[in-house]
Amino acid sequence: MKGGCLCGAVRYEVTGPALFGGYCYCADCRKTSSSHSASIAIAEATMTCTGATREFSKTGGSGNPVTRVFCPACGVGIYSKGARAGVVMLKAGTLDDEFLEAFKPMASIYVRRCPSWDQPRAGLPTFPEMPTQPPSS
């Protein structure tokens, strides 16, 4: 999989498989995306990223510190890390067009926090908060 930010200053390539794909409705994802996030979990070791990035860290809904990595030029969030050791959550919307279908949503989390105007996708498992283990495929 390959992708990058809006202005093209940050690019990445992933050489390993997606571990999980899903939607998150936590307050942080809502504020960074204006709705909910669509993310793909990948092993951090399988991703290479080029271009200067900036980071913002804060405690997430899971109680763990979460670091969001973004392009300092255009502000696009590329991925977050910290919720699970060795795993990064790649923002699905940053995938290049030919890789968009790599996103396979498997569940929605933090659905207790979703607003009435942004309901979870029908047919996917939902979790009111963060599950202790990611849903299996």
Residue frames relative to the residue before (quaternion, step in Angstrom):
aa qw qx qy qz dx dy dz
M 1.0000 0.0000 0.0000 0.0000 0.00 0.00 0.00
K 0.0659 -0.7765 0.6261 0.0250 3.54 -1.13 0.72
G 0.1563 0.7874 -0.5885 0.0960 3.53 -1.20 0.52
G 0.0566 -0.8022 0.5930 0.0405 3.52 -1.30 -0.24
C 0.6813 -0.4949 0.3705 0.3919 3.49 -1.37 -0.09
L 0.7337 -0.4361 0.3090 0.4195 3.57 -1.33 0.07
C 0.7533 0.3905 -0.2223 0.4803 3.61 0.88 -0.88
G 0.5131 -0.6787 0.3972 0.3440 3.60 1.25 -0.21
A 0.4795 0.6888 -0.4337 0.3278 3.60 1.24 -0.03
V 0.7442 0.2743 -0.1722 0.5842 3.60 1.16 -0.57
R 0.0028 -0.7804 0.6239 -0.0405 3.54 -0.87 1.05
Y 0.0499 -0.7934 0.6049 0.0458 3.57 -1.17 0.50
E 0.1254 -0.7430 0.6490 0.1051 3.49 -1.38 0.33
V 0.1694 -0.7604 0.6227 0.0732 3.54 -1.05 0.88
T 0.1946 -0.8128 0.5426 0.0841 3.58 -0.73 1.08
G 0.6833 0.4604 -0.2873 0.4885 3.59 1.23 -0.17
P 0.6463 -0.5384 0.3745 0.3901 3.55 -1.28 0.15
A 0.5448 -0.5498 0.5044 0.3827 3.53 -1.29 0.32
L 0.3395 -0.7494 0.5375 0.1849 3.57 -0.98 0.87
F 0.7776 -0.0754 0.1316 0.6102 3.53 1.11 -0.80
G 0.0652 -0.7730 0.6275 0.0660 3.56 -1.16 0.53
G 0.2272 0.7994 -0.5361 0.1484 3.55 -0.94 0.76
Y 0.4918 -0.6278 0.5285 0.2911 3.47 -1.46 0.00
C 0.1255 -0.7813 0.6078 0.0665 3.56 -1.06 0.78
Y 0.1875 -0.8042 0.5613 0.0554 3.53 -0.89 1.04
C 0.3200 0.7527 -0.5221 0.2418 3.62 1.16 0.40
A 0.6697 -0.5152 0.3504 0.4041 3.58 -1.23 0.42
D 0.6458 0.5261 -0.3341 0.4410 3.60 0.97 -0.78
C 0.6676 0.4805 -0.3063 0.4792 3.60 0.90 -0.86
R 0.6193 0.5352 -0.3446 0.4597 3.57 1.01 -0.76
K 0.7084 0.4660 -0.2761 0.4526 3.59 0.85 -0.91
T 0.7095 0.4393 -0.2766 0.4766 3.60 1.06 -0.61
S 0.7695 0.3248 -0.1952 0.5141 3.61 1.20 -0.24
S 0.4190 -0.7103 0.4290 0.3685 3.59 1.35 -0.27
S 0.7642 0.2054 -0.1456 0.5938 3.58 1.24 0.15
H 0.6698 -0.3758 0.3235 0.5527 3.58 -0.19 -1.30
S 0.4389 -0.6859 0.4961 0.3014 3.58 -1.17 0.32
A 0.2053 -0.7037 0.6646 0.1448 3.51 -1.28 0.59
S 0.0753 0.8379 -0.5278 0.1174 3.56 -0.37 1.25
I 0.2605 -0.7293 0.6160 0.1444 3.49 -1.30 0.58
A 0.2972 -0.7399 0.5778 0.1745 3.58 -0.79 1.03
I 0.0471 0.7769 -0.6254 0.0552 3.54 -0.93 0.98
A 0.5591 -0.5571 0.4750 0.3891 3.55 -1.24 0.38
E 0.5151 -0.6768 0.4322 0.2996 3.56 -0.75 1.06
A 0.6432 0.5559 -0.3155 0.4216 3.59 1.03 -0.78
T 0.6732 0.5027 -0.3007 0.4512 3.63 1.19 -0.38
M 0.6642 0.5012 -0.2941 0.4702 3.59 1.28 -0.03
T 0.0695 -0.7446 0.6611 0.0599 3.54 -1.06 0.83
C 0.1185 -0.7942 0.5958 0.0155 3.53 -0.97 0.93
T 0.1063 -0.7867 0.6059 0.0515 3.58 -0.93 0.92
G 0.6683 0.4536 -0.3775 0.4530 3.53 -1.15 0.68
A 0.5724 -0.6024 0.4392 0.3414 3.53 -1.19 0.59
T 0.0635 -0.7809 0.6209 0.0268 3.56 -1.02 0.84
R 0.2666 -0.6999 0.6299 0.2054 3.51 -1.38 0.21
E 0.2319 -0.7709 0.5793 0.1278 3.54 -1.24 0.45
F 0.0844 -0.7440 0.6603 0.0581 3.50 -1.27 0.61
S 0.0748 -0.8181 0.5702 0.0069 3.59 -0.74 1.05
K 0.1718 0.7412 -0.6412 0.0999 3.51 -1.21 0.72
T 0.5992 -0.5468 0.4320 0.3942 3.55 -1.25 0.30
G 0.3144 -0.7673 0.5365 0.1569 3.55 -0.85 1.05
G 0.7412 -0.4112 0.3051 0.4342 3.54 -1.32 -0.01
S 0.6176 0.5506 -0.3337 0.4517 3.57 1.21 -0.49
G 0.5196 -0.6219 0.4188 0.4098 3.57 1.26 -0.37
N 0.6175 0.5277 -0.3356 0.4771 3.58 1.30 -0.17
P 0.5305 -0.5922 0.4754 0.3765 3.59 -1.15 0.48
V 0.1050 -0.7732 0.6243 0.0390 3.56 -1.00 0.87
T 0.1673 -0.7735 0.6066 0.0757 3.55 -0.93 0.98
R 0.1826 -0.7721 0.6029 0.0838 3.54 -0.79 1.06
V 0.1934 -0.7840 0.5861 0.0661 3.55 -0.85 1.07
F 0.0544 0.8229 -0.5557 0.1052 3.55 -0.73 1.08
C 0.5672 -0.5722 0.4685 0.3626 3.55 -1.32 0.28
P 0.3817 -0.7446 0.4927 0.2389 3.62 -0.72 0.97
A 0.6319 0.5453 -0.3387 0.4343 3.60 1.18 -0.41
C 0.8256 0.1945 -0.0890 0.5221 3.61 0.70 -1.04
G 0.4921 -0.7136 0.3913 0.3091 3.61 1.26 -0.13
V 0.4554 0.7001 -0.4519 0.3135 3.60 1.23 -0.02
G 0.3836 -0.7026 0.5561 0.2236 3.54 -0.95 0.98
I 0.2584 -0.7864 0.5476 0.1223 3.57 -0.82 1.04
Y 0.7730 -0.1969 0.1641 0.5803 3.59 0.84 -0.98
S 0.2443 -0.7223 0.6167 0.1957 3.51 -1.36 0.15
K 0.0986 -0.7878 0.6065 0.0414 3.54 -1.22 0.52
G 0.6119 0.5920 -0.4056 0.3325 3.51 -1.25 0.45
A 0.5893 0.5772 -0.3884 0.4108 3.60 1.08 -0.50
R 0.7699 0.0529 -0.0191 0.6357 3.59 1.13 -0.73
A 0.5050 -0.6809 0.4460 0.2871 3.58 -0.74 1.08
G 0.8410 0.1988 -0.1621 0.4763 3.57 -0.99 0.93
V 0.6834 0.4288 -0.2692 0.5260 3.58 1.31 0.03
V 0.1221 -0.7601 0.6317 0.0911 3.56 -1.05 0.77
M 0.3306 -0.7181 0.5826 0.1887 3.53 -1.20 0.66
L 0.2044 -0.8030 0.5572 0.0545 3.52 -0.22 1.39
K 0.4187 -0.6997 0.5187 0.2573 3.59 -0.87 0.93
A 0.4374 -0.7451 0.4411 0.2427 3.58 -0.44 1.23
G 0.6410 0.5543 -0.3270 0.4182 3.59 1.03 -0.67
T 0.6342 0.5343 -0.3363 0.4464 3.59 1.23 -0.25
L 0.4656 0.6741 -0.4505 0.3550 3.60 1.27 -0.08
D 0.5202 -0.5912 0.5083 0.3486 3.56 -1.15 0.64
D 0.6931 -0.5191 0.3076 0.3944 3.58 -1.13 0.68
E 0.7049 0.4797 -0.2877 0.4361 3.60 0.84 -0.89
F 0.7088 0.4219 -0.2580 0.5030 3.60 1.26 -0.18
L 0.3834 0.7629 -0.4614 0.2411 3.62 1.25 -0.03
E 0.6679 0.5122 -0.3111 0.4413 3.59 1.01 -0.71
A 0.4750 0.6532 -0.4491 0.3822 3.61 1.25 0.01
F 0.6013 0.5391 -0.3609 0.4664 3.58 1.21 -0.41
K 0.0205 0.7817 -0.6185 0.0770 3.54 -0.62 1.21
P 0.2215 -0.8067 0.5294 0.1410 3.62 -0.02 1.20
M 0.1642 -0.8096 0.5618 0.0447 3.54 -0.91 1.02
A 0.8033 -0.0288 0.0513 0.5926 3.59 1.19 -0.46
S 0.2783 -0.7002 0.6227 0.2110 3.51 -1.41 0.15
I 0.1385 -0.8004 0.5804 0.0577 3.56 -0.91 0.95
Y 0.7985 0.2546 -0.2455 0.4871 3.54 -1.32 0.50
V 0.2369 0.8166 -0.5022 0.1579 3.59 1.08 0.64
R 0.5071 0.6273 -0.4288 0.4068 3.60 1.21 -0.28
R 0.7261 0.4481 -0.2222 0.4719 3.57 1.15 -0.59
C 0.5185 0.6587 -0.4324 0.3321 3.63 1.18 -0.09
P 0.4599 -0.6819 0.4920 0.2854 3.56 -1.04 0.77
S 0.6701 -0.5203 0.3510 0.3964 3.57 -1.22 0.44
W 0.6948 0.4830 -0.2747 0.4566 3.60 1.10 -0.60
D 0.7501 0.2937 -0.1889 0.5616 3.61 1.26 0.01
Q 0.0527 0.8479 -0.5206 0.0849 3.55 0.55 1.20
P 0.6107 -0.5739 0.4014 0.3695 3.60 -1.16 0.60
R 0.6009 -0.5727 0.4395 0.3432 3.51 -1.25 0.60
A 0.4885 -0.6763 0.4734 0.2825 3.57 -0.84 1.00
G 0.7844 0.3507 -0.2606 0.4402 3.53 -1.09 0.77
L 0.6420 0.4886 -0.3390 0.4840 3.60 1.22 -0.21
P 0.5345 -0.5857 0.4811 0.3739 3.60 -1.09 0.57
T 0.1511 -0.7844 0.5962 0.0806 3.58 -1.07 0.73
F 0.1510 -0.7631 0.6241 0.0733 3.53 -1.21 0.64
P 0.4868 -0.6913 0.4388 0.3044 3.61 -0.75 0.96
E 0.7712 0.0965 -0.0430 0.6278 3.58 1.15 -0.70
M 0.7290 -0.3571 0.3002 0.5009 3.60 -1.15 -0.58
P 0.3650 -0.7183 0.5355 0.2533 3.63 -0.73 0.95
T 0.5766 -0.5981 0.4214 0.3637 3.59 -1.14 0.52
Q 0.7619 0.1127 -0.0798 0.6328 3.60 1.18 -0.56
P 0.5302 -0.6097 0.4581 0.3706 3.60 -1.05 0.63
P 0.5734 -0.5719 0.4477 0.3791 3.60 -1.10 0.61
S 0.3905 -0.7128 0.5257 0.2511 3.58 -1.00 0.71
S 0.5212 -0.6534 0.4591 0.3011 3.52 -1.21 0.57
